[in-house]
Amino acid sequence: MNIPLSNTRQPRLTPREIEVTLTWIASGSKAIAARRLHLAEPTVRAHIANVREKYSAVERSAHTKSDLLLCFLEDGHLHSGFRAN
């Protein structure tokens, strides 16, 4: 269950967009995330680009990995076992 930490507007992210973004945040690179998820690196890039566009559409900054991590924290997408490298 996702419990938002703020009242800010949230984009409608797909479960796959959340999974790919969290894997990328937790790993060192998009290439590593792609290997962990058995995806092509351009697919990882496309998911992250879509997530950034969706945050931009609700007027929230998500230009950097740190921005996305903060957005995901605020929106309740991080689970208690999440560990970023």
C-alpha positions, 0 to 999 in steps of 0.5 A: 500500500502506498501512503503519500507523505505530502498532499502534492499532486501525484502522476499516474505511474504504472507499476512497471514504471515504478519498478523500473525507476526504483531499480534504477535508483537502487543501482549504479546505472541504467545498464545495471537496472536493465540487466537486473530487470532483463530489459534493454537499456533503451527500454529503461531509459524510456520508462524513466523518461515517461516518469519524468514527463508525468511528474513534469505534467503535475508541475513537480521537478524530477530532472535528477535521480535525487529529484525522482527519489524524493518524489517517490518518497513523497508519493509513498512508492518506497517500501521499508526494505528499499536500499539505494546503492 
